[in-house]
Amino acid sequence: MEPTADLLLLGLAWFVVFLFSTTLHEAAHAFIALRLGDPTAYHGGQVTLNPLPHVRREPFGMVLVPILSFALGGWMFGWASAPYDPRWALRHPRRAAWMALGGPAANLLLVIVAGLLIRVGMLAGYFHAPRMVSFSQVTAAADLPGAAGLATLLSVLFT
């Protein structure tokens, strides 16, 4: 793929959404663990929406692999992690299960919010159905200022 301005902007959109969604996912795990009695992730600085502590913990999964996966495949893949106390998890398996559900629940919330915003944008005439759906285009923009960028961000967030 030859890098063009549009491709670089698309990559930036993917990276911003990736950082936000992965940070929210891990912060949700960490926050629920803290609320249920395991402060390990809190002490590690993971109960935050600031991506920097998550990037410091997993630089390959949060920066290198996502950029390479986009460059090679057109979409992003990566990972992060929030530490927890395995002894706490063994003593409190139900609490550990709730902690484990926190990250996927955060991702589900993002999909629902993105879907609702896309739907509202369609009803308002800001978006319309694309000719072809892809990872980067779940909705297409009407010919309005800023609509194309917002359609791309919401499409990637939905994906």
Disulfide bonds with the S-S distance in Angstrom:
none
